[in-house]
Amino acid sequence: MEYVESGHVQDWVNSGKAKRIGTDLCQAFHEHLLRFPWLPSRVDWARLGHVAIDTSELDDAAIVERVRDSPMGVHSHILIMYTPDQDGLVCRFEDAIGNLDLLYWKSPGVRYFCGVDLAGFSDEKKLVPSYSNFAEYDGSAKITVCLSGVPTA
Protein backbone atom coordinates (compact mmCIF):
# COMPACT_ATOMS: atom_id res chain seq x y z
CA MET A 1 0.00 0.00 0.00
CA GLU A 2 1.28 3.43 -0.96
CA TYR A 3 0.62 5.72 2.00
CA VAL A 4 0.47 8.82 -0.21
CA GLU A 5 -2.49 7.27 -2.03
CA SER A 6 -4.63 7.26 1.13
CA GLY A 7 -7.69 9.44 0.75
CA HIS A 8 -6.79 11.87 3.54
CA VAL A 9 -3.28 12.37 2.10
CA GLN A 10 -4.64 12.79 -1.42
CA ASP A 11 -6.96 15.50 -0.07
CA TRP A 12 -3.88 17.38 1.11
CA VAL A 13 -2.14 16.96 -2.24
CA ASN A 14 -5.24 17.99 -4.19
CA SER A 15 -5.75 21.07 -2.00
CA GLY A 16 -2.14 22.19 -2.54
CA LYS A 17 -1.09 21.69 1.10
CA ALA A 18 1.33 18.93 0.11
CA LYS A 19 3.36 17.98 -2.92
CA ARG A 20 4.03 14.35 -3.70
CA ILE A 21 7.70 13.61 -4.29
CA GLY A 22 9.44 10.57 -5.68
CA THR A 23 11.45 8.07 -3.70
CA ASP A 24 14.89 9.61 -4.33
CA LEU A 25 14.75 12.05 -1.40
CA CYS A 26 13.16 9.45 0.88
CA GLN A 27 15.87 6.92 0.06
CA ALA A 28 18.62 9.50 0.67
CA PHE A 29 17.03 10.50 3.98
CA HIS A 30 16.77 6.84 5.01
CA GLU A 31 20.46 6.32 4.19
CA HIS A 32 21.31 9.32 6.37
CA LEU A 33 19.26 7.94 9.26
CA LEU A 34 21.06 4.59 9.06
CA ARG A 35 24.29 6.36 10.04
CA PHE A 36 22.91 6.90 13.56
CA PRO A 37 22.78 4.39 16.43
CA TRP A 38 19.57 2.34 16.35
CA LEU A 39 17.48 0.24 18.65
CA PRO A 40 15.48 -2.52 16.93
CA SER A 41 12.85 -0.18 15.48
CA ARG A 42 13.95 3.42 16.09
CA VAL A 43 16.87 5.76 16.53
CA ASP A 44 18.61 5.29 19.88
CA TRP A 45 17.91 8.74 21.31
CA ALA A 46 19.85 7.95 24.50
CA ARG A 47 22.99 8.26 22.38
CA LEU A 48 22.06 11.50 20.59
CA GLY A 49 21.46 15.07 21.60
CA HIS A 50 17.72 15.59 21.33
CA VAL A 51 14.66 17.25 22.74
CA ALA A 52 11.42 15.34 23.29
CA ILE A 53 8.18 17.27 22.91
CA ASP A 54 5.06 15.89 24.55
CA THR A 55 2.24 17.14 22.33
CA SER A 56 -0.62 15.61 24.32
CA GLU A 57 -1.56 18.88 26.01
CA LEU A 58 -0.51 21.32 23.27
CA ASP A 59 -2.59 22.82 20.50
CA ASP A 60 -1.25 22.84 16.93
CA ALA A 61 0.17 26.37 17.22
CA ALA A 62 2.10 25.48 20.38
CA ILE A 63 3.48 22.32 18.76
CA VAL A 64 4.68 24.35 15.77
CA GLU A 65 6.27 26.91 18.09
CA ARG A 66 8.13 24.23 20.08
CA VAL A 67 9.52 22.57 16.95
CA ARG A 68 10.38 26.00 15.47
CA ASP A 69 12.66 26.50 18.50
CA SER A 70 14.75 23.49 17.41
CA PRO A 71 17.29 23.21 14.56
CA MET A 72 14.42 22.15 12.28
CA GLY A 73 12.86 25.56 12.78
CA VAL A 74 15.06 27.24 10.19
CA HIS A 75 13.36 25.40 7.33
CA SER A 76 10.38 26.53 5.31
CA HIS A 77 9.15 23.02 4.54
CA ILE A 78 9.18 19.45 5.84
CA LEU A 79 9.82 16.16 4.04
CA ILE A 80 7.36 13.54 5.24
CA MET A 81 8.83 10.07 4.72
CA TYR A 82 6.64 7.00 5.04
CA THR A 83 9.11 4.36 3.86
CA PRO A 84 12.31 4.77 1.85
CA ASP A 85 10.88 2.90 -1.13
CA GLN A 86 7.62 4.86 -1.40
CA ASP A 87 6.86 8.40 -2.45
CA GLY A 88 6.86 11.02 0.27
CA LEU A 89 5.40 14.48 0.75
CA VAL A 90 6.73 17.98 1.08
CA CYS A 91 4.57 20.40 3.06
CA ARG A 92 4.97 23.87 4.51
CA PHE A 93 6.58 23.64 7.94
CA GLU A 94 3.56 24.95 9.88
CA ASP A 95 1.08 22.78 8.02
CA ALA A 96 3.12 19.59 8.46
CA ILE A 97 4.14 20.00 12.11
CA GLY A 98 0.63 20.96 13.17
CA ASN A 99 -0.86 17.94 11.40
CA LEU A 100 1.59 15.06 11.89
CA ASP A 101 -1.18 12.92 13.35
CA LEU A 102 -3.21 13.32 10.16
CA LEU A 103 -0.27 12.94 7.77
CA TYR A 104 0.95 9.76 9.46
CA TRP A 105 -2.50 8.32 10.13
CA LYS A 106 -2.65 4.69 8.92
CA SER A 107 1.16 4.59 8.83
CA PRO A 108 2.21 2.30 11.71
CA GLY A 109 5.22 2.70 13.95
CA VAL A 110 7.55 5.61 14.45
CA ARG A 111 8.05 7.91 11.49
CA TYR A 112 10.80 10.31 10.49
CA PHE A 113 10.72 13.70 8.83
CA CYS A 114 13.32 16.36 8.05
CA GLY A 115 13.62 19.99 7.08
CA VAL A 116 13.50 21.12 3.45
CA ASP A 117 13.98 24.49 1.78
CA LEU A 118 13.07 25.67 -1.69
CA ALA A 119 15.76 27.17 -3.92
CA GLY A 120 15.58 28.93 -7.26
CA PHE A 121 14.09 31.99 -8.83
CA SER A 122 11.65 30.42 -11.24
CA ASP A 123 8.28 28.78 -10.84
CA GLU A 124 10.10 25.45 -10.59
CA LYS A 125 11.73 25.52 -7.18
CA LYS A 126 14.38 22.95 -6.33
CA LEU A 127 13.93 21.03 -3.09
CA VAL A 128 16.97 21.28 -0.82
CA PRO A 129 16.62 18.75 2.01
CA SER A 130 18.47 19.04 5.30
CA TYR A 131 18.64 15.43 6.43
CA SER A 132 20.60 16.44 9.54
CA ASN A 133 17.64 18.43 10.84
CA PHE A 134 15.30 15.55 11.47
CA ALA A 135 12.77 14.35 14.00
CA GLU A 136 10.80 11.28 14.94
CA TYR A 137 7.05 11.15 15.48
CA ASP A 138 5.85 8.25 17.61
CA GLY A 139 2.39 8.18 16.02
CA SER A 140 0.71 9.39 19.19
CA ALA A 141 1.86 12.37 21.22
CA LYS A 142 5.64 12.63 21.08
CA ILE A 143 8.00 14.37 18.70
CA THR A 144 11.71 13.81 19.28
CA VAL A 145 13.95 16.32 17.51
CA CYS A 146 17.63 15.64 16.87
CA LEU A 147 19.81 18.50 18.09
CA SER A 148 23.17 17.53 16.66
CA GLY A 149 22.42 15.86 13.33
CA VAL A 150 25.84 14.19 13.54
CA PRO A 151 26.06 10.42 14.03
CA THR A 152 28.03 9.22 17.03
CA ALA A 153 30.52 6.40 17.00
C-alpha positions in Angstrom: 0.0 0.0 0.0 1.3 3.4 -1.0 0.6 5.7 2.0 0.5 8.8 -0.2 -2.5 7.3 -2.0 -4.6 7.3 1.1 -7.7 9.4 0.8 -6.8 11.9 3.5 -3.3 12.4 2.1 -4.6 12.8 -1.4 -7.0 15.5 -0.1 -3.9 17.4 1.1 -2.1 17.0 -2.2 -5.2 18.0 -4.2 -5.8 21.1 -2.0 -2.1 22.2 -2.5 -1.1 21.7 1.1 1.3 18.9 0.1 3.4 18.0 -2.9 4.0 14.3 -3.7 7.7 13.6 -4.3 9.4 10.6 -5.7 11.4 8.1 -3.7 14.9 9.6 -4.3 14.7 12.0 -1.4 13.2 9.4 0.9 15.9 6.9 0.1 18.6 9.5 0.7 17.0 10.5 4.0 16.8 6.8 5.0 20.5 6.3 4.2 21.3 9.3 6.4 19.3 7.9 9.3 21.1 4.6 9.1 24.3 6.4 10.0 22.9 6.9 13.6 22.8 4.4 16.4 19.6 2.3 16.4 17.5 0.2 18.7 15.5 -2.5 16.9 12.9 -0.2 15.5 13.9 3.4 16.1 16.9 5.8 16.5 18.6 5.3 19.9 17.9 8.7 21.3 19.9 7.9 24.5 23.0 8.3 22.4 22.1 11.5 20.6 21.5 15.1 21.6 17.7 15.6 21.3 14.7 17.3 22.7 11.4 15.3 23.3 8.2 17.3 22.9 5.1 15.9 24.5 2.2 17.1 22.3 -0.6 15.6 24.3 -1.6 18.9 26.0 -0.5 21.3 23.3 -2.6 22.8 20.5 -1.3 22.8 16.9 0.2 26.4 17.2 2.1 25.5 20.4 3.5 22.3 18.8 4.7 24.3 15.8 6.3 26.9 18.1 8.1 24.2 20.1 9.5 22.6 17.0 10.4 26.0 15.5 12.7 26.5 18.5 14.8 23.5 17.4 17.3 23.2 14.6 14.4 22.1 12.3 12.9 25.6 12.8 15.1 27.2 10.2 13.4 25.4 7.3 10.4 26.5 5.3 9.2 23.0 4.5 9.2 19.5 5.8 9.8 16.2 4.0 7.4 13.5 5.2 8.8 10.1 4.7 6.6 7.0 5.0 9.1 4.4 3.9 12.3 4.8 1.8 10.9 2.9 -1.1 7.6 4.9 -1.4 6.9 8.4 -2.5 6.9 11.0 0.3 5.4 14.5 0.7 6.7 18.0 1.1 4.6 20.4 3.1 5.0 23.9 4.5 6.6 23.6 7.9 3.6 24.9 9.9 1.1 22.8 8.0 3.1 19.6 8.5 4.1 20.0 12.1 0.6 21.0 13.2 -0.9 17.9 11.4 1.6 15.1 11.9 -1.2 12.9 13.4 -3.2 13.3 10.2 -0.3 12.9 7.8 1.0 9.8 9.5 -2.5 8.3 10.1 -2.6 4.7 8.9 1.2 4.6 8.8 2.2 2.3 11.7 5.2 2.7 13.9 7.6 5.6 14.5 8.1 7.9 11.5 10.8 10.3 10.5 10.7 13.7 8.8 13.3 16.4 8.1 13.6 20.0 7.1 13.5 21.1 3.4 14.0 24.5 1.8 13.1 25.7 -1.7 15.8 27.2 -3.9 15.6 28.9 -7.3 14.1 32.0 -8.8 11.6 30.4 -11.2 8.3 28.8 -10.8 10.1 25.4 -10.6 11.7 25.5 -7.2 14.4 23.0 -6.3 13.9 21.0 -3.1 17.0 21.3 -0.8 16.6 18.8 2.0 18.5 19.0 5.3 18.6 15.4 6.4 20.6 16.4 9.5 17.6 18.4 10.8 15.3 15.6 11.5 12.8 14.4 14.0 10.8 11.3 14.9 7.0 11.1 15.5 5.9 8.2 17.6 2.4 8.2 16.0 0.7 9.4 19.2 1.9 12.4 21.2 5.6 12.6 21.1 8.0 14.4 18.7 11.7 13.8 19.3 14.0 16.3 17.5 17.6 15.6 16.9 19.8 18.5 18.1 23.2 17.5 16.7 22.4 15.9 13.3 25.8 14.2 13.5 26.1 10.4 14.0 28.0 9.2 17.0 30.5 6.4 17.0 
